[in-house]
Amino acid sequence: MNYTDLLNKIIKESKMSNIEIVRKCEENGEKITPNYLSILRNTKGRIPSENVSKALAKACNAEKEDILIVQAYIDKAPKKILHFIEKVYEGTKSVTFQLLEENKKNWSEIEYKTYIENANREFDEMTLADFICNYLGDDIKPAEVNIIDSGTQKNPLWVIVPLENAKIITDEQMKMLNHNEGASET
C-alpha cells in the first residue's frame, strides 16, 4: 500500500466528503483546498507535508494520527531500509504463530483455532504503516497484537514482541505490566 492508497482507504472509512475533510483540516489549523486534496487522492507519489498528513488523518478520525506520515516515510524509504522493516514485520508475524503453536497444548481445539484466526485477521488487516505506528509513541512500549477478541473470551492473551524476547502473557499480566509502567513513571 502506498500513501495515495492509504489516504483513500482512511477517507473511505471516514465516510466523509472532500469538502467535509477540508473543513475539518481548517478547523484543526491546516488550510488545504478541495483541489489539493483531490490531487493527493489521485496522484500516486504525491506526498504532502507532515502537518497536512497529520491534519488529514485527524480530520478523518484515523485510529493513528501519524499513520500517513509513517506511510510517507515508507514510500520514500531506500529499498534496503524497507526490506529491513518488512523482515521485522514478517519476523514478528512468524514469532506470533510459533508461540501460538508452542502453546497449543494449553487450549482446546476451538480456542486454538480462534487464536489462529484472530492472529491471521490482525496481520491481514495490518498495513506496514500500522505495524510501525504500533511501535511509535512518546514512551517506548512493546507492540501489542491482541490475538483474542476480548468480547468473546474469558482470558484474552497478548503477544508482546520485543523481537529477541517474545512471550505470550494473559490479559491480567498485561494489565499488571501497564500498571507497573505507570507506577515507575511517578
Secondary structure, DSSP 8 states (H G I E B T S, - for coil): --HHHHHHHHHHHHT--HHHHHHHHHHTT----HHHHHHHHH-TT----HHHHHHHHHHTT-SSTTHHHHHHHHHHS-HHHHHHHHHHHHHHHHHHHHHHHHTGGGS-HHHHHHHHHHHHHHHHH--HHHHHHHH-SSS----EEE-S-TTT-SS-EEEE--GGG-EEEEHHHHHHHHHHHHHHT-
